[in-house]
Amino acid sequence: MRRYLASKYKPYTTGLTKRDVKVSVVIPEYNEDLDIFKKCVKSAKDNDPYEIIVVHDDRRQEISEIAKKLGAKVLSVTPRIGKRRALILAWLIARGDIIVQLDSDTIMKKNTVSEIIKPFSDPNVMGVQGRPTLFRTGGRIPYIFGEIIEKSRDVVSRALNGTLVVIDGKIAAYRRSYLIEAIHYFDKEKYGKSKISVADDKALTYFANLKGYKTVYQSTAVAESAAQPSIQAFVDQQLRWARSGYMYLLKEIRSGFFFKAPIKYRFQQLTYLLAPFSFTLALIQAVLVPANPSLWSYGYFTQTGIGIPFILYELIIFLIGININMRLSLKLLGINFREPSTLDYIGVGLLGIFVMYPMMLYAAFTHFKASEWRPVLYR
């Protein structure tokens, strides 16, 4: 279904240009690798925007020096004010009509800004999602798993074009007028009695959708972001994202937006966020089935004289099944990802079943902690 809906997508080929508007690139930074940060700011400079604004509050002089050397305006904030208020500060001083927001570990292609502003020729478009890919910074499995997620999100964004679930903060663009309108909501947003200090990209997307604005995808606006360096960092990232997903699903239901959203939007939200629960039911059913199909086939092999321990036989079937499942899932989505090997798919599948699946369930039952999850981190 996602593949079919995505096949109808077409990016904007014409539209707003840098001759028509001023573009400000905003980069919030905290504890970023200096070399990656330098490449990030340089990529912004190579896109020739009207201005580049860097907001940082990690007190490192090197950040200011790198940014200023590349022609950026630098706002050094002490004490720390958090990412949301850092963004608000940049919006208030920005002089651009369109603000392109860039994570400090994201490197744009040379035409990214020109591509991401095209959809703003439609006056009802308030937010545009670019297409992030990943570059490897550490372990292979978190990189491969991360790329599978990004490629899958590319399909989902094409399918949901017009009403996106989230405009990913890695590479995003908004009308400044919309951001100014959203400041009070963005700064004061709460879940229950807790102030939300994370999920800034989801908050901006949710508010735009709630107001009836268009949030669109521009697949030609490409940028590379740093993959998580370790499995632990990757799982931490996914836990933050999952908690935010469940929290905003409940916000959408309570506000009534969920019921007004296009049916394909509801389809995506429910099938993604309820997947761990349907998997749990399938798992329970499999355990309760009185006859095990692999036991039948094992009996056949033992009758033919092949001696292999049953537990080893089960393990082989399990690993082969994971490999087939991963490859088939990507094929059905229409994703052509040639880099992973069989071992990569098995590694990603094992991580998915034994770590990500219980993590998603845990996130669902602890989603309220999304408002307090490691507030010192930006990513």
C-alpha positions as CSV (number, residue, x, y, z in Angstrom):
1,M,0.0,0.0,0.0
2,R,2.8,2.4,0.9
3,R,4.6,1.6,-2.4
4,Y,1.4,2.2,-4.4
5,L,0.7,5.6,-2.7
6,A,4.4,6.6,-3.1
7,S,4.3,5.9,-6.8
8,K,1.9,8.8,-7.3
9,Y,4.5,11.3,-5.9
10,K,6.1,14.0,-8.0
11,P,8.6,16.6,-6.6
12,Y,8.3,20.2,-7.5
13,T,10.4,20.9,-10.6
14,T,9.7,24.6,-10.6
15,G,8.7,27.1,-8.0
16,L,10.3,29.7,-5.7
17,T,13.9,30.6,-6.3
18,K,16.6,32.5,-4.3
19,R,15.9,35.4,-6.6
20,D,12.4,35.6,-5.3
21,V,13.1,35.4,-1.5
22,K,15.8,35.7,1.1
23,V,16.8,32.4,2.7
24,S,18.3,32.0,6.2
25,V,20.0,28.8,7.1
26,V,19.7,28.1,10.9
27,I,22.1,25.6,12.6
28,P,21.6,24.8,16.3
29,E,24.7,23.2,17.7
30,Y,25.6,21.4,20.9
31,N,28.7,19.2,21.5
32,E,29.0,18.4,17.7
33,D,32.2,16.8,16.3
34,L,34.2,19.8,15.1
35,D,35.1,18.3,11.7
36,I,31.5,17.3,10.9
37,F,30.3,20.8,12.1
38,K,32.8,22.5,9.8
39,K,31.5,20.4,6.8
40,C,28.0,21.3,7.8
41,V,28.5,25.0,7.8
42,K,30.6,24.9,4.7
43,S,27.8,23.0,2.9
44,A,25.4,25.8,3.9
45,K,27.9,28.4,2.6
46,D,28.2,26.5,-0.7
47,N,24.4,26.8,-1.1
48,D,24.7,30.6,-1.1
49,P,21.9,31.6,1.2
50,Y,21.2,35.2,2.3
51,E,22.6,34.4,5.8
52,I,23.7,31.6,8.0
53,I,22.9,31.6,11.7
54,V,24.6,29.3,14.2
55,V,23.2,29.1,17.7
56,H,25.4,27.2,20.2
57,D,25.6,27.0,24.0
58,D,28.3,24.5,24.6
59,R,30.8,27.3,25.3
60,R,33.4,26.0,22.8
61,Q,35.3,28.8,21.2
62,E,36.2,26.5,18.3
63,I,32.6,26.5,17.2
64,S,32.5,30.3,17.0
65,E,35.8,30.4,15.2
66,I,34.7,27.8,12.6
67,A,31.3,29.4,12.0
68,K,32.6,33.0,11.8
69,K,35.4,32.0,9.4
70,L,32.8,30.6,7.1
71,G,30.8,33.7,7.2
72,A,28.0,32.7,9.7
73,K,26.4,34.8,12.4
74,V,27.1,33.2,15.7
75,L,24.9,33.4,18.8
76,S,26.7,32.0,21.8
77,V,24.2,31.4,24.6
78,T,25.0,30.9,28.3
79,P,23.6,29.4,30.4
80,R,22.0,26.8,28.2
81,I,18.5,27.4,26.9
82,G,17.8,24.2,25.1
83,K,17.2,23.5,21.4
84,R,13.7,24.9,21.2
85,R,14.6,28.3,22.5
86,A,17.8,28.3,20.5
87,L,15.7,27.9,17.4
88,I,13.3,30.6,18.5
89,L,16.2,33.0,19.1
90,A,17.4,32.3,15.5
91,W,13.9,32.8,14.0
92,L,13.6,36.2,15.7
93,I,16.8,37.6,14.4
94,A,16.6,35.9,11.0
95,R,16.0,38.2,8.0
96,G,15.1,35.5,5.5
97,D,11.6,34.9,4.3
98,I,12.3,31.1,4.3
99,I,14.3,29.5,7.1
100,V,16.1,26.3,6.3
101,Q,16.9,24.4,9.5
102,L,19.9,22.1,9.5
103,D,21.1,19.7,12.2
104,S,24.8,20.4,13.0
105,D,25.8,16.9,11.7
106,T,24.1,17.3,8.3
107,I,25.9,18.1,5.1
108,M,23.8,19.6,2.2
109,K,24.4,19.0,-1.5
110,K,25.2,22.1,-3.4
111,N,21.6,22.5,-4.8
112,T,19.7,21.6,-1.6
113,V,18.6,25.1,-0.7
114,S,17.4,25.8,-4.2
115,E,15.4,22.6,-4.3
116,I,13.9,22.8,-0.8
117,I,12.4,26.3,-1.4
118,K,10.6,25.4,-4.6
119,P,7.4,24.2,-3.0
120,F,6.9,27.5,-1.3
121,S,5.4,28.9,-4.5
122,D,2.2,27.4,-3.1
123,P,1.1,29.9,-0.5
124,N,-0.5,27.2,1.7
125,V,2.8,25.3,2.1
126,M,4.4,26.2,5.4
127,G,6.9,23.4,5.9
128,V,9.0,21.3,3.5
129,Q,10.9,18.1,4.2
130,G,14.2,17.4,2.4
131,R,15.6,13.9,1.8
132,P,18.2,12.9,4.4
133,T,20.6,10.1,3.8
134,L,23.3,8.8,6.2
135,F,27.1,8.6,6.2
136,R,28.8,6.1,8.4
137,T,30.5,7.3,11.6
138,G,31.0,4.0,13.6
139,G,29.4,0.6,13.6
140,R,28.1,-1.0,10.4
141,I,24.8,-2.3,11.9
142,P,23.6,1.0,13.2
143,Y,24.5,2.6,9.9
144,I,22.7,-0.1,7.8
145,F,19.7,-0.1,10.1
146,G,19.6,3.7,10.0
147,E,19.8,3.8,6.2
148,I,16.9,1.3,6.0
149,I,14.9,3.6,8.2
150,E,15.7,6.6,6.0
151,K,14.9,4.8,2.8
152,S,11.6,3.6,4.3
153,R,10.8,7.1,5.4
154,D,11.4,8.3,1.9
155,V,8.7,6.0,0.7
156,V,6.3,7.1,3.5
157,S,7.0,10.8,2.8
158,R,6.2,10.3,-0.9
159,A,3.0,8.5,0.1
160,L,1.9,11.2,2.6
161,N,3.0,14.2,0.6
162,G,0.8,17.2,1.7
163,T,0.3,16.0,5.2
164,L,3.5,14.6,6.6
165,V,3.8,12.8,10.0
166,V,7.0,14.7,10.7
167,I,9.3,17.1,8.9
168,D,12.6,15.7,9.9
169,G,14.8,18.3,11.5
170,K,17.9,17.0,9.8
171,I,17.0,19.1,6.7
172,A,13.8,21.1,6.8
173,A,12.4,24.5,5.6
174,Y,9.6,26.7,6.9
175,R,8.2,30.1,6.1
176,R,9.5,32.5,8.7
177,S,6.0,33.9,9.1
178,Y,4.7,30.5,10.2
179,L,7.6,30.0,12.7
180,I,6.8,33.4,14.3
181,E,3.1,32.3,14.5
182,A,4.1,29.0,16.1
183,I,6.5,30.5,18.8
184,H,4.1,30.6,21.7
185,Y,2.9,27.0,21.1
186,F,6.4,25.8,20.4
187,D,7.9,27.3,23.5
188,K,5.0,26.4,25.9
189,E,3.9,23.0,24.6
190,K,3.0,20.6,27.3
191,Y,2.0,17.0,27.6
192,G,-0.1,16.7,30.7
193,K,1.7,18.9,33.2
194,S,5.2,18.4,31.7
195,K,6.8,20.8,29.4
196,I,8.0,19.2,26.2
197,S,11.7,19.9,25.6
198,V,12.3,17.5,22.7
199,A,10.6,16.5,19.4
200,D,11.0,20.0,18.0
201,D,10.5,18.8,14.4
202,K,7.4,16.8,15.3
203,A,6.0,19.8,17.2
204,L,6.3,22.1,14.2
205,T,4.8,19.6,11.8
206,Y,1.9,18.8,14.1
207,F,1.1,22.5,14.6
208,A,1.2,23.2,10.8
209,N,-1.1,20.2,10.1
210,L,-3.4,21.2,12.9
211,K,-3.8,24.7,11.4
212,G,-4.6,23.2,8.0
213,Y,-1.4,24.1,6.3
214,K,0.4,21.9,3.8
215,T,3.5,20.0,4.8
216,V,5.2,18.6,1.8
217,Y,8.2,16.5,0.7
218,Q,10.9,17.6,-1.7
219,S,12.9,14.5,-2.6
220,T,15.4,16.4,-4.7
221,A,16.6,18.4,-1.6
222,V,19.3,15.9,-0.5
223,A,21.5,16.1,2.6
224,E,23.7,13.6,4.4
225,S,23.6,13.2,8.2
226,A,25.8,11.3,10.6
227,A,24.7,7.8,11.4
228,Q,24.7,6.9,15.0
229,P,28.2,5.5,15.9
230,S,27.1,2.6,18.1
231,I,24.1,0.3,18.7
232,Q,23.5,1.9,22.1
233,A,23.4,5.4,20.6
234,F,21.1,4.1,17.8
235,V,18.7,2.5,20.3
236,D,18.6,5.7,22.4
237,Q,17.7,7.7,19.3
238,Q,15.0,5.3,18.3
239,L,13.6,5.3,21.8
240,R,13.3,9.1,21.7
241,W,11.6,8.9,18.3
242,A,9.2,6.1,19.4
243,R,8.1,7.9,22.5
244,S,7.5,11.1,20.6
245,G,5.5,9.1,18.0
246,Y,3.2,7.6,20.6
247,M,2.9,10.9,22.5
248,Y,1.9,12.9,19.4
249,L,-0.5,10.1,18.3
250,L,-2.5,10.7,21.5
251,K,-2.2,14.5,21.0
252,E,-3.6,14.1,17.5
253,I,-6.5,12.0,18.8
254,R,-7.3,14.4,21.6
255,S,-7.2,17.4,19.4
256,G,-9.4,15.8,16.7
257,F,-6.8,16.2,14.0
258,F,-6.3,12.5,13.7
259,F,-9.9,12.1,12.5
260,K,-9.7,15.0,10.1
261,A,-6.4,13.8,8.6
262,P,-6.3,12.0,5.2
263,I,-7.0,8.3,5.5
264,K,-3.5,7.4,4.3
265,Y,-2.2,9.4,7.2
266,R,-4.2,7.4,9.7
267,F,-3.2,4.2,7.9
268,Q,0.5,5.1,8.4
269,Q,0.2,6.1,12.0
270,L,-1.8,3.0,13.1
271,T,0.1,0.4,11.1
272,Y,3.4,1.8,12.3
273,L,2.7,2.5,15.9
274,L,0.5,-0.5,16.6
275,A,2.9,-2.9,14.8
276,P,4.6,-4.0,18.0
277,F,1.2,-5.0,19.5
278,S,0.1,-7.0,16.4
279,F,3.5,-8.7,16.5
280,T,3.0,-9.6,20.1
281,L,-0.4,-11.2,19.3
282,A,1.2,-13.1,16.4
283,L,4.0,-14.3,18.8
284,I,1.4,-15.5,21.3
285,Q,-0.5,-17.3,18.6
286,A,2.7,-19.0,17.4
287,V,3.5,-20.2,20.9
288,L,0.0,-21.5,21.4
289,V,-0.2,-23.4,18.1
290,P,-0.3,-27.1,19.0
291,A,1.9,-28.2,16.1
292,N,5.2,-26.7,15.0
293,P,5.8,-26.7,11.2
294,S,9.5,-26.8,11.7
295,L,9.1,-29.9,13.8
296,W,7.4,-31.7,10.9
297,S,10.2,-30.8,8.5
298,Y,12.8,-31.8,11.2
299,G,11.1,-35.2,11.4
300,Y,11.5,-35.6,7.6
301,F,15.2,-34.9,7.8
302,T,15.8,-37.4,10.7
303,Q,14.0,-40.1,8.7
304,T,16.4,-39.5,5.8
305,G,19.3,-40.1,8.1
306,I,20.5,-36.5,8.4
307,G,21.6,-36.1,12.0
308,I,21.4,-32.5,13.3
309,P,20.5,-31.2,16.7
310,F,16.9,-29.8,16.8
311,I,17.9,-26.6,18.4
312,L,20.6,-26.0,15.7
313,Y,18.0,-26.8,13.0
314,E,15.5,-24.3,14.5
315,L,18.3,-21.7,14.6
316,I,19.2,-22.2,10.9
317,I,15.5,-21.8,9.9
318,F,15.2,-18.7,12.1
319,L,18.2,-17.0,10.5
320,I,17.2,-17.9,7.0
321,G,13.7,-16.6,7.7
322,I,15.1,-13.2,9.0
323,N,17.2,-12.8,5.8
324,I,14.2,-13.6,3.6
325,N,11.9,-11.3,5.6
326,M,14.3,-8.3,5.4
327,R,14.9,-8.6,1.7
328,L,11.3,-9.2,0.9
329,S,10.1,-6.3,3.0
330,L,12.4,-3.8,1.2
331,K,11.4,-5.3,-2.2
332,L,7.7,-4.8,-1.4
333,L,8.4,-1.2,-0.5
334,G,10.2,-0.7,-3.8
335,I,13.6,0.0,-2.1
336,N,16.7,-1.0,-3.9
337,F,19.5,-1.1,-1.3
338,R,22.5,-3.1,-2.6
339,E,25.0,-2.4,0.1
340,P,23.8,-4.8,2.9
341,S,25.1,-8.4,2.9
342,T,23.3,-11.4,4.1
343,L,25.1,-11.0,7.5
344,D,23.9,-7.4,7.6
345,Y,20.3,-8.4,7.1
346,I,20.6,-11.1,9.8
347,G,22.2,-8.6,12.2
348,V,19.6,-6.0,11.6
349,G,16.8,-8.5,11.9
350,L,18.1,-9.9,15.2
351,L,18.5,-6.3,16.5
352,G,14.9,-5.6,15.4
353,I,13.4,-8.6,17.1
354,F,15.3,-8.8,20.3
355,V,16.0,-5.1,20.9
356,M,13.8,-2.7,18.8
357,Y,10.6,-4.7,19.2
358,P,10.7,-4.7,23.1
359,M,12.0,-1.1,23.0
360,M,8.9,-0.1,21.0
361,L,6.6,-1.7,23.5
362,Y,8.5,0.0,26.3
363,A,8.3,3.3,24.5
364,A,4.5,3.0,24.1
365,F,4.0,2.5,27.9
366,T,6.5,5.2,28.8
367,H,5.7,7.7,26.1
368,F,5.0,10.4,28.7
369,K,8.7,10.5,29.3
370,A,9.2,12.0,25.9
371,S,8.9,15.4,27.5
372,E,11.9,14.8,29.7
373,W,14.1,12.3,27.8
374,R,17.7,13.5,28.0
375,P,16.9,17.3,27.6
376,V,20.6,18.1,27.3
377,L,20.8,16.4,23.9
378,Y,19.9,18.1,20.7
379,R,19.7,15.1,18.3
